[in-house]
Amino acid sequence: MKYVSITALLIAGIIHLLPIPGVLGAANLGRLYGITVSDPNTAILLQHRALLFGVLGVLMLSAIPFPFLRVTALLVGFFSAASFIVVALWVGNYGAEINRVVIADVIAVLLLGAGLASEIFSRAAQK
């Protein structure tokens, strides 16, 4: 059962590392999201967003060898991905690049939910 949570953390961790190139500037942000970032304030916000996703990805990957971190990493990753899906659906009318992110986050939510359930059930069985 632990392999479910480990697989979920590995795949979701990699998904959350994908925006890291956005930290390097507006051109990379444009390629990632299909937008033009001409305002420095928007660039700062989006670059910081990319960095935070990298931090989250590192947390998920770090939780693989450390079981005491797994539930936390699975929960934080789950809520991160799920919240993006909710916001995207709420705002709507998004382009193909954002749709790719939504699809990746749906995959991450499913994996992280399964990993979380697996981790909780395996811990309960050990008691």
VMD Tcl script that builds the backbone (N, CA, C; Angstrom):
set m [mol new atoms 381]
animate dup $m
set s [atomselect $m all]
$s set {name element resname resid chain x y z} {
  {N N MET 1 A 0.820 -1.206 0.000}
  {CA C MET 1 A 0.000 0.000 0.000}
  {C C MET 1 A 0.860 1.263 0.000}
  {N N LYS 2 A 2.050 1.211 0.617}
  {CA C LYS 2 A 2.882 2.405 0.675}
  {C C LYS 2 A 3.325 2.845 -0.711}
  {N N TYR 3 A 3.342 1.910 -1.660}
  {CA C TYR 3 A 3.770 2.262 -3.016}
  {C C TYR 3 A 2.775 3.190 -3.707}
  {N N VAL 4 A 1.521 3.148 -3.283}
  {CA C VAL 4 A 0.521 4.065 -3.849}
  {C C VAL 4 A 0.869 5.495 -3.460}
  {N N SER 5 A 1.152 5.704 -2.183}
  {CA C SER 5 A 1.483 7.071 -1.750}
  {C C SER 5 A 2.825 7.518 -2.309}
  {N N ILE 6 A 3.778 6.608 -2.398}
  {CA C ILE 6 A 5.086 6.964 -2.956}
  {C C ILE 6 A 4.959 7.335 -4.438}
  {N N THR 7 A 4.199 6.554 -5.187}
  {CA C THR 7 A 3.983 6.853 -6.611}
  {C C THR 7 A 3.260 8.186 -6.776}
  {N N ALA 8 A 2.250 8.423 -5.938}
  {CA C ALA 8 A 1.508 9.688 -5.990}
  {C C ALA 8 A 2.432 10.865 -5.713}
  {N N LEU 9 A 3.267 10.739 -4.700}
  {CA C LEU 9 A 4.195 11.825 -4.360}
  {C C LEU 9 A 5.214 12.053 -5.465}
  {N N LEU 10 A 5.691 10.987 -6.068}
  {CA C LEU 10 A 6.673 11.118 -7.149}
  {C C LEU 10 A 6.076 11.846 -8.350}
  {N N ILE 11 A 4.934 11.386 -8.821}
  {CA C ILE 11 A 4.330 11.991 -10.014}
  {C C ILE 11 A 3.848 13.407 -9.723}
  {N N ALA 12 A 3.152 13.608 -8.608}
  {CA C ALA 12 A 2.666 14.949 -8.271}
  {C C ALA 12 A 3.825 15.896 -7.983}
  {N N GLY 13 A 4.893 15.385 -7.383}
  {CA C GLY 13 A 6.068 16.215 -7.137}
  {C C GLY 13 A 6.684 16.702 -8.436}
  {N N ILE 14 A 6.789 15.813 -9.410}
  {CA C ILE 14 A 7.317 16.200 -10.725}
  {C C ILE 14 A 6.398 17.210 -11.400}
  {N N ILE 15 A 5.091 16.979 -11.319}
  {CA C ILE 15 A 4.128 17.928 -11.900}
  {C C ILE 15 A 4.325 19.313 -11.286}
  {N N HIS 16 A 4.537 19.358 -9.977}
  {CA C HIS 16 A 4.702 20.657 -9.308}
  {C C HIS 16 A 6.061 21.303 -9.578}
  {N N LEU 17 A 7.018 20.546 -10.075}
  {CA C LEU 17 A 8.309 21.133 -10.444}
  {C C LEU 17 A 8.295 21.739 -11.854}
  {N N LEU 18 A 7.327 21.369 -12.670}
  {CA C LEU 18 A 7.288 21.828 -14.063}
  {C C LEU 18 A 7.255 23.355 -14.227}
  {N N PRO 19 A 6.589 24.116 -13.335}
  {CA C PRO 19 A 6.589 25.578 -13.496}
  {C C PRO 19 A 7.887 26.282 -13.117}
  {N N ILE 20 A 8.864 25.564 -12.563}
  {CA C ILE 20 A 10.114 26.191 -12.092}
  {C C ILE 20 A 10.765 27.115 -13.124}
  {N N PRO 21 A 10.798 26.775 -14.416}
  {CA C PRO 21 A 11.428 27.706 -15.370}
  {C C PRO 21 A 10.791 29.108 -15.368}
  {N N GLY 22 A 9.557 29.207 -14.910}
  {CA C GLY 22 A 8.901 30.512 -14.825}
  {C C GLY 22 A 9.606 31.481 -13.894}
  {N N VAL 23 A 10.383 30.954 -12.961}
  {CA C VAL 23 A 11.140 31.806 -12.040}
  {C C VAL 23 A 12.142 32.665 -12.808}
  {N N LEU 24 A 12.599 32.178 -13.951}
  {CA C LEU 24 A 13.659 32.850 -14.705}
  {C C LEU 24 A 13.189 34.035 -15.536}
  {N N GLY 25 A 11.886 34.301 -15.576}
  {CA C GLY 25 A 11.449 35.512 -16.253}
  {C C GLY 25 A 10.185 35.399 -17.059}
  {N N ALA 26 A 9.791 36.552 -17.579}
  {CA C ALA 26 A 8.524 36.694 -18.291}
  {C C ALA 26 A 8.450 35.832 -19.548}
  {N N ALA 27 A 9.559 35.667 -20.247}
  {CA C ALA 27 A 9.535 34.855 -21.470}
  {C C ALA 27 A 9.169 33.410 -21.151}
  {N N ASN 28 A 9.739 32.879 -20.091}
  {CA C ASN 28 A 9.407 31.512 -19.685}
  {C C ASN 28 A 7.965 31.406 -19.195}
  {N N LEU 29 A 7.515 32.417 -18.485}
  {CA C LEU 29 A 6.123 32.430 -18.041}
  {C C LEU 29 A 5.175 32.423 -19.238}
  {N N GLY 30 A 5.539 33.185 -20.251}
  {CA C GLY 30 A 4.733 33.224 -21.468}
  {C C GLY 30 A 4.640 31.870 -22.141}
  {N N ARG 31 A 5.757 31.159 -22.203}
  {CA C ARG 31 A 5.754 29.808 -22.799}
  {C C ARG 31 A 4.939 28.832 -21.961}
  {N N LEU 32 A 5.051 28.947 -20.649}
  {CA C LEU 32 A 4.336 28.023 -19.761}
  {C C LEU 32 A 2.825 28.215 -19.816}
  {N N TYR 33 A 2.384 29.465 -19.822}
  {CA C TYR 33 A 0.962 29.752 -19.650}
  {C C TYR 33 A 0.291 30.390 -20.864}
  {N N GLY 34 A 1.056 30.636 -21.922}
  {CA C GLY 34 A 0.465 31.218 -23.122}
  {C C GLY 34 A -0.035 32.633 -22.926}
  {N N ILE 35 A 0.687 33.389 -22.106}
  {CA C ILE 35 A 0.297 34.772 -21.825}
  {C C ILE 35 A 1.485 35.694 -22.060}
  {N N THR 36 A 1.192 36.972 -22.205}
  {CA C THR 36 A 2.231 37.980 -22.293}
  {C C THR 36 A 2.314 38.663 -20.938}
  {N N VAL 37 A 3.490 38.640 -20.360}
  {CA C VAL 37 A 3.687 39.259 -19.059}
  {C C VAL 37 A 4.542 40.498 -19.277}
  {N N SER 38 A 3.888 41.654 -19.342}
  {CA C SER 38 A 4.617 42.896 -19.589}
  {C C SER 38 A 4.701 43.779 -18.348}
  {N N ASP 39 A 3.863 43.512 -17.370}
  {CA C ASP 39 A 3.851 44.300 -16.141}
  {C C ASP 39 A 4.782 43.651 -15.114}
  {N N PRO 40 A 5.736 44.406 -14.559}
  {CA C PRO 40 A 6.668 43.835 -13.585}
  {C C PRO 40 A 5.968 43.258 -12.346}
  {N N ASN 41 A 4.864 43.880 -11.946}
  {CA C ASN 41 A 4.140 43.380 -10.773}
  {C C ASN 41 A 3.555 41.991 -11.039}
  {N N THR 42 A 3.006 41.812 -12.216}
  {CA C THR 42 A 2.472 40.504 -12.595}
  {C C THR 42 A 3.596 39.488 -12.709}
  {N N ALA 43 A 4.723 39.913 -13.271}
  {CA C ALA 43 A 5.877 39.016 -13.387}
  {C C ALA 43 A 6.343 38.559 -12.011}
  {N N ILE 44 A 6.419 39.471 -11.067}
  {CA C ILE 44 A 6.840 39.123 -9.708}
  {C C ILE 44 A 5.887 38.098 -9.107}
  {N N LEU 45 A 4.600 38.333 -9.226}
  {CA C LEU 45 A 3.615 37.408 -8.665}
  {C C LEU 45 A 3.710 36.025 -9.307}
  {N N LEU 46 A 3.829 35.984 -10.625}
  {CA C LEU 46 A 3.899 34.703 -11.321}
  {C C LEU 46 A 5.226 33.985 -11.084}
  {N N GLN 47 A 6.313 34.732 -10.989}
  {CA C GLN 47 A 7.603 34.112 -10.695}
  {C C GLN 47 A 7.606 33.539 -9.275}
  {N N HIS 48 A 7.009 34.261 -8.353}
  {CA C HIS 48 A 6.904 33.762 -6.984}
  {C C HIS 48 A 6.016 32.515 -6.943}
  {N N ARG 49 A 4.947 32.510 -7.714}
  {CA C ARG 49 A 4.063 31.341 -7.823}
  {C C ARG 49 A 4.856 30.132 -8.323}
  {N N ALA 50 A 5.677 30.343 -9.341}
  {CA C ALA 50 A 6.497 29.258 -9.876}
  {C C ALA 50 A 7.454 28.727 -8.810}
  {N N LEU 51 A 8.038 29.632 -8.055}
  {CA C LEU 51 A 8.961 29.235 -6.995}
  {C C LEU 51 A 8.248 28.436 -5.908}
  {N N LEU 52 A 7.063 28.884 -5.519}
  {CA C LEU 52 A 6.307 28.162 -4.492}
  {C C LEU 52 A 5.908 26.768 -4.957}
  {N N PHE 53 A 5.567 26.629 -6.244}
  {CA C PHE 53 A 5.266 25.288 -6.748}
  {C C PHE 53 A 6.514 24.415 -6.701}
  {N N GLY 54 A 7.661 25.005 -6.954}
  {CA C GLY 54 A 8.904 24.254 -6.826}
  {C C GLY 54 A 9.143 23.794 -5.396}
  {N N VAL 55 A 8.883 24.672 -4.450}
  {CA C VAL 55 A 9.027 24.314 -3.035}
  {C C VAL 55 A 8.081 23.161 -2.694}
  {N N LEU 56 A 6.859 23.243 -3.176}
  {CA C LEU 56 A 5.881 22.189 -2.929}
  {C C LEU 56 A 6.317 20.872 -3.581}
  {N N GLY 57 A 6.849 20.956 -4.786}
  {CA C GLY 57 A 7.351 19.761 -5.459}
  {C C GLY 57 A 8.491 19.119 -4.684}
  {N N VAL 58 A 9.391 19.943 -4.164}
  {CA C VAL 58 A 10.507 19.429 -3.362}
  {C C VAL 58 A 9.976 18.781 -2.079}
  {N N LEU 59 A 8.971 19.391 -1.458}
  {CA C LEU 59 A 8.373 18.793 -0.257}
  {C C LEU 59 A 7.816 17.399 -0.571}
  {N N MET 60 A 7.089 17.293 -1.680}
  {CA C MET 60 A 6.504 15.998 -2.037}
  {C C MET 60 A 7.578 14.958 -2.317}
  {N N LEU 61 A 8.604 15.343 -3.052}
  {CA C LEU 61 A 9.683 14.398 -3.345}
  {C C LEU 61 A 10.470 14.051 -2.082}
  {N N SER 62 A 10.622 15.000 -1.182}
  {CA C SER 62 A 11.329 14.757 0.075}
  {C C SER 62 A 10.558 13.813 0.992}
  {N N ALA 63 A 9.246 13.792 0.842}
  {CA C ALA 63 A 8.420 12.934 1.697}
  {C C ALA 63 A 8.517 11.460 1.306}
  {N N ILE 64 A 9.035 11.172 0.128}
  {CA C ILE 64 A 9.128 9.776 -0.316}
  {C C ILE 64 A 9.986 8.945 0.648}
  {N N PRO 65 A 11.196 9.376 0.991}
  {CA C PRO 65 A 11.993 8.556 1.917}
  {C C PRO 65 A 11.677 8.806 3.399}
  {N N PHE 66 A 10.828 9.787 3.682}
  {CA C PHE 66 A 10.518 10.138 5.074}
  {C C PHE 66 A 9.024 9.966 5.343}
  {N N PRO 67 A 8.612 8.805 5.826}
  {CA C PRO 67 A 7.187 8.527 6.047}
  {C C PRO 67 A 6.474 9.539 6.935}
  {N N PHE 68 A 7.182 10.141 7.888}
  {CA C PHE 68 A 6.532 11.100 8.777}
  {C C PHE 68 A 6.081 12.366 8.043}
  {N N LEU 69 A 6.608 12.623 6.839}
  {CA C LEU 69 A 6.212 13.790 6.041}
  {C C LEU 69 A 5.094 13.492 5.046}
  {N N ARG 70 A 4.809 12.222 4.818}
  {CA C ARG 70 A 3.938 11.843 3.699}
  {C C ARG 70 A 2.538 12.421 3.782}
  {N N VAL 71 A 1.877 12.287 4.917}
  {CA C VAL 71 A 0.498 12.784 5.010}
  {C C VAL 71 A 0.461 14.288 4.785}
  {N N THR 72 A 1.388 14.997 5.378}
  {CA C THR 72 A 1.446 16.457 5.193}
  {C C THR 72 A 1.656 16.809 3.728}
  {N N ALA 73 A 2.619 16.175 3.082}
  {CA C ALA 73 A 2.907 16.464 1.676}
  {C C ALA 73 A 1.731 16.095 0.786}
  {N N LEU 74 A 1.103 14.973 1.063}
  {CA C LEU 74 A -0.063 14.558 0.271}
  {C C LEU 74 A -1.216 15.547 0.432}
  {N N LEU 75 A -1.469 15.977 1.661}
  {CA C LEU 75 A -2.561 16.934 1.911}
  {C C LEU 75 A -2.295 18.291 1.259}
  {N N VAL 76 A -1.107 18.816 1.455}
  {CA C VAL 76 A -0.780 20.131 0.894}
  {C C VAL 76 A -0.829 20.077 -0.633}
  {N N GLY 77 A -0.260 19.037 -1.209}
  {CA C GLY 77 A -0.310 18.877 -2.661}
  {C C GLY 77 A -1.729 18.735 -3.178}
  {N N PHE 78 A -2.543 17.949 -2.478}
  {CA C PHE 78 A -3.942 17.754 -2.867}
  {C C PHE 78 A -4.686 19.088 -2.887}
  {N N PHE 79 A -4.587 19.845 -1.805}
  {CA C PHE 79 A -5.309 21.114 -1.735}
  {C C PHE 79 A -4.769 22.154 -2.711}
  {N N SER 80 A -3.479 22.119 -2.968}
  {CA C SER 80 A -2.904 23.024 -3.954}
  {C C SER 80 A -3.484 22.758 -5.340}
  {N N ALA 81 A -3.435 21.507 -5.760}
  {CA C ALA 81 A -3.924 21.154 -7.095}
  {C C ALA 81 A -5.439 21.343 -7.199}
  {N N ALA 82 A -6.169 20.923 -6.159}
  {CA C ALA 82 A -7.624 21.050 -6.179}
  {C C ALA 82 A -8.050 22.516 -6.224}
  {N N SER 83 A -7.341 23.379 -5.503}
  {CA C SER 83 A -7.718 24.796 -5.491}
  {C C SER 83 A -7.512 25.439 -6.862}
  {N N PHE 84 A -6.464 25.022 -7.579}
  {CA C PHE 84 A -6.265 25.563 -8.923}
  {C C PHE 84 A -7.404 25.147 -9.838}
  {N N ILE 85 A -7.829 23.902 -9.745}
  {CA C ILE 85 A -8.942 23.423 -10.570}
  {C C ILE 85 A -10.195 24.233 -10.273}
  {N N VAL 86 A -10.489 24.451 -8.997}
  {CA C VAL 86 A -11.680 25.212 -8.606}
  {C C VAL 86 A -11.613 26.634 -9.152}
  {N N VAL 87 A -10.475 27.293 -9.007}
  {CA C VAL 87 A -10.331 28.668 -9.497}
  {C C VAL 87 A -10.473 28.713 -11.023}
  {N N ALA 88 A -9.830 27.786 -11.714}
  {CA C ALA 88 A -9.912 27.764 -13.181}
  {C C ALA 88 A -11.350 27.565 -13.646}
  {N N LEU 89 A -12.064 26.648 -13.013}
  {CA C LEU 89 A -13.463 26.416 -13.399}
  {C C LEU 89 A -14.346 27.605 -13.037}
  {N N TRP 90 A -14.053 28.229 -11.928}
  {CA C TRP 90 A -14.827 29.385 -11.485}
  {C C TRP 90 A -14.649 30.554 -12.458}
  {N N VAL 91 A -13.414 30.837 -12.844}
  {CA C VAL 91 A -13.140 31.941 -13.760}
  {C C VAL 91 A -13.566 31.562 -15.176}
  {N N GLY 92 A -13.217 30.354 -15.601}
  {CA C GLY 92 A -13.600 29.846 -16.922}
  {C C GLY 92 A -12.903 30.569 -18.065}
  {N N ASN 93 A -13.277 30.208 -19.272}
  {CA C ASN 93 A -12.800 30.845 -20.496}
  {C C ASN 93 A -11.274 30.906 -20.580}
  {N N TYR 94 A -10.606 29.836 -20.189}
  {CA C TYR 94 A -9.146 29.814 -20.218}
  {C C TYR 94 A -8.653 29.130 -21.485}
  {N N GLY 95 A -7.381 29.388 -21.802}
  {CA C GLY 95 A -6.787 28.885 -23.032}
  {C C GLY 95 A -6.218 27.482 -22.886}
  {N N ALA 96 A -5.599 27.040 -23.961}
  {CA C ALA 96 A -5.066 25.677 -24.041}
  {C C ALA 96 A -3.965 25.430 -23.016}
  {N N GLU 97 A -3.123 26.426 -22.761}
  {CA C GLU 97 A -2.027 26.240 -21.810}
  {C C GLU 97 A -2.555 26.032 -20.395}
  {N N ILE 98 A -3.539 26.819 -20.007}
  {CA C ILE 98 A -4.148 26.659 -18.679}
  {C C ILE 98 A -4.914 25.341 -18.623}
  {N N ASN 99 A -5.532 24.946 -19.726}
  {CA C ASN 99 A -6.226 23.659 -19.759}
  {C C ASN 99 A -5.248 22.511 -19.494}
  {N N ARG 100 A -4.023 22.620 -20.005}
  {CA C ARG 100 A -2.998 21.601 -19.714}
  {C C ARG 100 A -2.711 21.539 -18.216}
  {N N VAL 101 A -2.660 22.704 -17.589}
  {CA C VAL 101 A -2.413 22.753 -16.143}
  {C C VAL 101 A -3.587 22.124 -15.395}
  {N N VAL 102 A -4.808 22.425 -15.834}
  {CA C VAL 102 A -5.994 21.839 -15.202}
  {C C VAL 102 A -5.945 20.316 -15.312}
  {N N ILE 103 A -5.621 19.802 -16.486}
  {CA C ILE 103 A -5.544 18.353 -16.676}
  {C C ILE 103 A -4.461 17.743 -15.784}
  {N N ALA 104 A -3.297 18.384 -15.729}
  {CA C ALA 104 A -2.221 17.893 -14.859}
  {C C ALA 104 A -2.663 17.906 -13.402}
  {N N ASP 105 A -3.389 18.945 -13.005}
  {CA C ASP 105 A -3.843 19.029 -11.617}
  {C C ASP 105 A -4.946 18.014 -11.315}
  {N N VAL 106 A -5.788 17.698 -12.282}
  {CA C VAL 106 A -6.784 16.636 -12.080}
  {C C VAL 106 A -6.064 15.310 -11.835}
  {N N ILE 107 A -5.051 15.036 -12.626}
  {CA C ILE 107 A -4.252 13.818 -12.439}
  {C C ILE 107 A -3.605 13.834 -11.057}
  {N N ALA 108 A -3.026 14.974 -10.679}
  {CA C ALA 108 A -2.375 15.090 -9.371}
  {C C ALA 108 A -3.385 14.886 -8.239}
  {N N VAL 109 A -4.571 15.472 -8.347}
  {CA C VAL 109 A -5.594 15.326 -7.303}
  {C C VAL 109 A -5.994 13.862 -7.146}
  {N N LEU 110 A -6.206 13.180 -8.259}
  {CA C LEU 110 A -6.584 11.771 -8.191}
  {C C LEU 110 A -5.483 10.932 -7.544}
  {N N LEU 111 A -4.248 11.164 -7.976}
  {CA C LEU 111 A -3.127 10.419 -7.402}
  {C C LEU 111 A -2.929 10.737 -5.923}
  {N N LEU 112 A -2.946 12.016 -5.595}
  {CA C LEU 112 A -2.714 12.413 -4.204}
  {C C LEU 112 A -3.850 11.950 -3.295}
  {N N GLY 113 A -5.083 11.976 -3.791}
  {CA C GLY 113 A -6.213 11.456 -3.014}
  {C C GLY 113 A -6.051 9.967 -2.745}
  {N N ALA 114 A -5.664 9.219 -3.781}
  {CA C ALA 114 A -5.430 7.781 -3.611}
  {C C ALA 114 A -4.255 7.537 -2.661}
  {N N GLY 115 A -3.202 8.323 -2.804}
  {CA C GLY 115 A -2.041 8.188 -1.924}
  {C C GLY 115 A -2.383 8.503 -0.477}
  {N N LEU 116 A -3.191 9.533 -0.286}
  {CA C LEU 116 A -3.599 9.910 1.065}
  {C C LEU 116 A -4.448 8.804 1.696}
  {N N ALA 117 A -5.411 8.289 0.931}
  {CA C ALA 117 A -6.244 7.199 1.439}
  {C C ALA 117 A -5.379 5.987 1.776}
  {N N SER 118 A -4.447 5.662 0.902}
  {CA C SER 118 A -3.549 4.532 1.125}
  {C C SER 118 A -2.726 4.732 2.384}
  {N N GLU 119 A -2.193 5.904 2.550}
  {CA C GLU 119 A -1.355 6.206 3.718}
  {C C GLU 119 A -2.171 6.125 5.012}
  {N N ILE 120 A -3.373 6.653 4.990}
  {CA C ILE 120 A -4.233 6.633 6.192}
  {C C ILE 120 A -4.642 5.204 6.521}
  {N N PHE 121 A -5.054 4.436 5.516}
  {CA C PHE 121 A -5.477 3.056 5.769}
  {C C PHE 121 A -4.315 2.188 6.239}
  {N N SER 122 A -3.138 2.380 5.666}
  {CA C SER 122 A -2.006 1.557 6.087}
  {C C SER 122 A -1.582 1.911 7.510}
  {N N ARG 123 A -1.690 3.169 7.892}
  {CA C ARG 123 A -1.359 3.562 9.266}
  {C C ARG 123 A -2.389 3.022 10.250}
  {N N ALA 124 A -3.650 3.026 9.841}
  {CA C ALA 124 A -4.702 2.481 10.708}
  {C C ALA 124 A -4.532 0.979 10.889}
  {N N ALA 125 A -4.099 0.290 9.844}
  {CA C ALA 125 A -3.904 -1.166 9.910}
  {C C ALA 125 A -2.728 -1.529 10.806}
  {N N GLN 126 A -1.780 -0.622 10.958}
  {CA C GLN 126 A -0.614 -0.880 11.800}
  {C C GLN 126 A -0.925 -0.754 13.279}
  {N N LYS 127 A -2.030 -0.111 13.606}
  {CA C LYS 127 A -2.379 0.109 15.023}
  {C C LYS 127 A -3.070 -1.066 15.628}
}
mol reanalyze $m
mol bondsrecalc $m
mol representation Tube
mol addrep $m
